[in-house]
Amino acid sequence: MNYLYLLKRVAIAGLSVFVVSSVVFGVTTLLPGSAANIVLGTEATEEAVQQVNEDLGLDRPVYVQYLDFVGGVFTGDFGESLISGQPVAEILWPRLLRTLQLAVVAMLISMVVAIPLGIVAAAFRDRAPDFLITSGSYVGLSIPSFVSATLLLLFLTTPPLALFPKGGYVPPREGLVEWFHHLLLPALAMNTVILAYVLRQTRSSMVETLESDYIRTARLKGVAERNVLFKHALRNGLLPTITVLALNFGWMMGSVVIIEQIFAYPGMGEMIVQAIENRDLPLIQAGILVPTIAFITANFAADVIYTMLDPRINLGEE
Amino acid sequence: MATEDATAETDGERLPPIVTALATNRRILVGLALLVPVVVAAILGEAVAPYDPTETHVAQRYAGPGGQFILGTDHLGRDLLSRVILGGRTSLLLGFGATALGLTLGVPIGLLAGYVKGRTDEVLMRVMDIIISVPTLLLGLLILVALPSNIVNVILAIGVVYAPRIARVTRSATLSVSEQEYVLAARARGESNSYILFREILPNVTGPVVVEGSVRVGYAIMIGTALSFLGLGSGPPNPDWGFMIATAREHIYQTPWFLIWPSLALLVTVMATNVIGDGLRDVLDPRVTGERQ
């Protein structure tokens, strides 16, 4: 592992967080409607408004507020909710954990289902299994999560097929089965697009690998087709899938906004929608920044894992 | 690449193979067969819609398909077929508008970065990476929290979200093209930078850019409907697929058709753009993008 490379990647990730938080600050500061009016309602007295502005630190110059905000982002302090007065971090943390549980389960489902299907499609390229899998992936790619969520909710939570609860969340300490039972349906609903995407990526990189010279050599040497596929091709063929999984993490951080809303799942996405309705600025800022930071971290991790697994990249740097 | 070999030939001899390839590609044909009816219906709009999409027929709420209303009616007794047709206008306008904006912003940035290289490239691409690091739906939400939600701002939000992705594709195509002999020749002839960029490079990066754009149309429609599903779209009473689906969910036990039709229209449209995108990729071969550079 090249430490200089690692250091550069950390610097880029840090810079990204800095720039994104500046933009989020800029946009939310431009918002119409003052924070004091959000707290007090529109018929507040002049003095009360002034008092709230002082309490929130909004009477300070903009650049001080800006530095304070960006500094807060790096130390995990997002201020207090305008509506409940609770510290944002306190509201956010449990919700973030719940959203991550959902995202991880969804990610695992997509890997377990999509990668084998992608390999099968590549191995049977241009034959019936490939055709079936590829056509299915088109449908998956084209169903927005709010449609698949609604359909799953309609068919699997009401009689005659009331297999799942309609929504909500049960903490794992109250029973792992119950926890998973509540998590599975939203995770599936989130999956249609991601699954299709991972599948297509796996298929195309496997197809490409199977056509490469070293695979041809292996075949000519008389290596059994099974071994060609699982021993020689798989390792290289799956490398790009790591990057795709990280990209999908970003997609998930967006789609949880919709999925959690539909399944009344008390995570970050549901919080953002509420915060937008209430114009609760600190919550909106944190709700957009935290998933973005999570995504930046996921990309960073994918980059590092990729570098560790790909022998070509290592060779080039040593 | 075929186009390179053909530079000596005249345009008249070079074009037909591509046109034939496009016109006979099975995926493109299937995609067009799905997309064209939706587009035509959306353009004709009121002319083909059997009813005024905002006209309510209170006595016939939740009507099923068949009968007086071909696809049935919604919770206010409005004709679903007419609403799906005019909702398509919003979604398509959004998909194509946002993609056009994304191309307008992204292509010049990508061309510049790939052609000038060096520090400019590094800075531009770093900025693009940072924009990409915000999950698309969240960036859209952020923009629409600050701006009033109407169709123009939705297009603006999605266009900005997509510009960096298009810039990336354009850049990597430009990188590989800018080392080609005809570009070096043009430079040796003393052509201006803008001539080289727009006359020599741009025509030769259109393949990957067109492929990227065609895929973006579908995604833009999806994000647009997702935003209006969350109540940040063009808003009622204009019919809009995302908003129709959001409303239909509340009336799902009265009539499933209210949900089914706009969902199906959305599915068919997005699927068509995906299939066309793949077909274009087959023909225009994006391997030229030079991802490994």
Chai-1 contact restraints between the chains, C-beta under 6 A:
chainA,res_idxA,chainB,res_idxB,connection_type,confidence,min_distance_angstrom,max_distance_angstrom,comment,restraint_id
A,S16,B,I130,contact,1.0,0.0,6.0,A-B,restraint_1
A,S16,B,S133,contact,1.0,0.0,6.0,A-B,restraint_2
A,V19,B,I130,contact,1.0,0.0,6.0,A-B,restraint_3
A,V20,B,V134,contact,1.0,0.0,6.0,A-B,restraint_4
A,V27,B,L142,contact,1.0,0.0,6.0,A-B,restraint_5
A,V27,B,A146,contact,1.0,0.0,6.0,A-B,restraint_6
A,L30,B,A146,contact,1.0,0.0,6.0,A-B,restraint_7
A,L31,B,A146,contact,1.0,0.0,6.0,A-B,restraint_8
A,Y138,B,M271,contact,1.0,0.0,6.0,A-B,restraint_9
A,Y138,B,N274,contact,1.0,0.0,6.0,A-B,restraint_10
A,L141,B,N274,contact,1.0,0.0,6.0,A-B,restraint_11
A,S142,B,L267,contact,1.0,0.0,6.0,A-B,restraint_12
A,S142,B,V270,contact,1.0,0.0,6.0,A-B,restraint_13
A,S142,B,M271,contact,1.0,0.0,6.0,A-B,restraint_14
A,S142,B,N274,contact,1.0,0.0,6.0,A-B,restraint_15
A,I143,B,L267,contact,1.0,0.0,6.0,A-B,restraint_16
A,P144,B,M222,contact,1.0,0.0,6.0,A-B,restraint_17
A,P144,B,A226,contact,1.0,0.0,6.0,A-B,restraint_18
A,F146,B,F229,contact,1.0,0.0,6.0,A-B,restraint_19
A,V147,B,S263,contact,1.0,0.0,6.0,A-B,restraint_20
A,T150,B,R249,contact,1.0,0.0,6.0,A-B,restraint_21
A,L154,B,I252,contact,1.0,0.0,6.0,A-B,restraint_22
A,G250,B,P135,contact,1.0,0.0,6.0,A-B,restraint_23
A,M253,B,P135,contact,1.0,0.0,6.0,A-B,restraint_24
A,G254,B,P135,contact,1.0,0.0,6.0,A-B,restraint_25
A,G254,B,T136,contact,1.0,0.0,6.0,A-B,restraint_26
A,G254,B,L137,contact,1.0,0.0,6.0,A-B,restraint_27
A,G254,B,L138,contact,1.0,0.0,6.0,A-B,restraint_28
A,V257,B,L137,contact,1.0,0.0,6.0,A-B,restraint_29
A,I258,B,A226,contact,1.0,0.0,6.0,A-B,restraint_30
A,I276,B,V145,contact,1.0,0.0,6.0,A-B,restraint_31
A,I288,B,L138,contact,1.0,0.0,6.0,A-B,restraint_32
A,I288,B,L142,contact,1.0,0.0,6.0,A-B,restraint_33
A,P291,B,P135,contact,1.0,0.0,6.0,A-B,restraint_34
A,T292,B,V134,contact,1.0,0.0,6.0,A-B,restraint_35
A,F295,B,P135,contact,1.0,0.0,6.0,A-B,restraint_36
A,I296,B,S133,contact,1.0,0.0,6.0,A-B,restraint_37
